[in-house]
Amino acid sequence: MNTRIEPFKAIAISELAHRLKAEGKPVIHMEFGQPSTGAPQAAIQTAHAVLDGDAMGYWESARLRERISRHYQERYGVEIAPDRVILTAGASPALLLSMLAGFEPGDRIVMARPGYVAYRNTARAVHLVPVEIDCGPETRFQLSAQMIEALDPVPAGIVITSPANPTGTILPPEELEAIAEICRERGIRIISDEIYHGLSYGMPAASVARFDDTAFIVNSFSKYYSMVGWRLGWVIAPTDKAELVRAYRGNLFLTPPSLSQHAALTAMDCESELDTHVETYRANRAALLEALPRMGLNSIAPPDGAFYIWADIGHLTDNSMAFCERLLRETFVAAAPGLDFDPVNGHRFMRLSFAVSTPQVREAISRLEPWFAALKK
Ligand SMILES: Cc1ncc(COP(=O)(O)O)c(C=O)c1O
């Protein structure tokens, strides 16, 4: 079964990008969704101070769990008991733990296609059966309550992501509530990946915590908090599953990194600095949404959040991997081939991440524009 686990195809593009960079080429990295900004200044200061005096043993910070619980109260108006918060080394283990604790081998778990590649592969790794549902522009590439109502047979679970990767689209609160309701009626357990919360350009994303206390909620310090390499995240487990998640976490991973937990506690009070990154992404998004149609890339769903643009390049290629490689070799702009996110239609899409600086986005546009113009001739 594990032979069906696929590698990230964007890694091959990234490796080529790094080789070209080592040769002195002016590469712009838009292939991965990672902020280039680093942790907030105060969080770094905390880390420096702690390094000198802490033995860094196995540890889960009770204060950080309480702070996360307070975050749900302040941001979403929802009470989450701190013992439902389980700290993990990023959203990736949080997702794994949710799948392990929430389901039995052989259970079917539904997810949107396009979607984040690790959903189907993590599900397979723990012997669940991923069922991908084609989601197009009509539902802004998201699962809808109507689709879930129509599922036959009824799956054991669904994964929802809002804002989504690779499209950045957000499920409006009414739709999220309708999804929670239909899942309750049909006995479907929700995993809600809320890793891009905090990164939105219009309405903020609602948390499924408002509508469903039986869901697993996955989140991380990798995106809004700009702490990718610190490897820290969390899962909010339903009350009846929290002990099981904690038992799995202990056996599989012991604890998350101590230094990161100290720094993250400080980072949670650095919103004014972190919001300046969101303003950068907002400017980058606007620049790309204005420029891409001029290049003939008209079929894009403007992202409500996250930092991605999912662009249809089907009029230019039926091989997004080869296309992204050529784009990189000729313009030194690295983009992710759509196949990572959609094994069926991804050959005609690419994803651009705008989690870079605004001057880099402008430079990328100035290279892409003539390149696409020449392609069309
Ligand atoms: C939708 C989604 N979920 C989870 C992850 C994993 O993030 P982490 O760095 O917290 O493990 C990513 C990473 O890009 C992602 O895009």
The ligand as an SDF file (V2000), in Angstrom:
LIG
                    3D

 16 16  0  0  0  0  0  0  0  0999 V2000
   -2.8060   22.9930    3.6620 C   0  0  0  0  0  0  0  0  0  0  0  0
   -1.5700   22.6160    4.4100 C   0  0  0  0  0  0  0  0  0  0  0  0
   -1.6720   21.8620    5.5110 N   0  0  0  0  0  0  0  0  0  0  0  0
   -0.5790   21.4900    6.1990 C   0  0  0  0  0  0  0  0  0  0  0  0
    0.6880   21.8720    5.8080 C   0  0  0  0  0  0  0  0  0  0  0  0
    1.8760   21.4200    6.6150 C   0  0  0  0  0  0  0  0  0  0  0  0
    2.3930   22.4820    7.3640 O   0  0  0  0  0  0  0  0  0  0  0  0
    3.4110   22.3650    8.5890 P   0  0  0  0  0  0  0  0  0  0  0  0
    4.6210   23.1480    8.1800 O   0  0  0  0  0  0  0  0  0  0  0  0
    2.7270   23.0490    9.7430 O   0  0  0  0  0  0  0  0  0  0  0  0
    3.6720   20.9460    8.8570 O   0  0  0  0  0  0  0  0  0  0  0  0
    0.8400   22.6770    4.6770 C   0  0  0  0  0  0  0  0  0  0  0  0
    2.1730   23.1000    4.2140 C   0  0  0  0  0  0  0  0  0  0  0  0
    2.3500   23.7950    3.2640 O   0  0  0  0  0  0  0  0  0  0  0  0
   -0.3250   23.0620    3.9600 C   0  0  0  0  0  0  0  0  0  0  0  0
   -0.2610   23.8230    2.8560 O   0  0  0  0  0  0  0  0  0  0  0  0
  1  2  1  0
  2  3  1  0
  2 15  2  0
  3  4  2  0
  4  5  1  0
  5  6  1  0
  5 12  2  0
  6  7  1  0
  7  8  1  0
  8  9  2  0
  8 10  1  0
  8 11  1  0
 12 13  1  0
 12 15  1  0
 13 14  2  0
 15 16  1  0
M  END
$$$$
